[in-house]
């Protein structure tokens, strides 16, 4: 099993490596560290074109060695520098080539407010990746947690929910972590008139999901409600080592990830590692 870690020589890059280590240790996976550089990532004046790529590769290799030093001895890690125009496209192609289970990236880096301030390439990944994308919140590098403690899966009745549930069950089995199914109900989305009906529908969806799980599965189910979706998800109990899994938007093309508006709001707000899965 392999996990591709998209590395940048930033705190966000260190967060990505830290989450990658946690997932690799939990799943028994190897890490494939990838640093994708474009031609304008290094500014060196008065270099001939043949020397430019040489300097670029040297600088990238130095940064990659820094990333490798962040990986403890009990986790196998390999690294490579890639020169490409699109970071997201390059990481996606690497994940497919290697048969990787997921791409792991750091969420901090500019663009959005909150603990997950996404850079442009992370945003691109969340709208195009062919495999699940795990996003590490700011500060993951400072955590002492060794492995995933529990898996929470936010489910609904939109297309792709069955695949998300299946992926979450696989993750729970592979990690040995308990699975928590959550259905989110927000007042600002349904209004007062539809709020209770939405809660009843959420309970029914959870019961249906539980019934589809293998017998003896370590699973709990809860409806989380609040004024907003952010308030609903924040009202749940979270601990360091938890993992939240979200599905793609109904707009996602087949076998591609496309983050929806609700998932994006959660991603910006919650200080928990989040995995977004592709569409069916």
Order of alpha helices (4+ residues) and beta strands (2+ residues): beta-alpha-beta-alpha-beta-alpha-beta-alpha-beta-beta-alpha-beta-alpha-beta-alpha-beta-alpha-beta
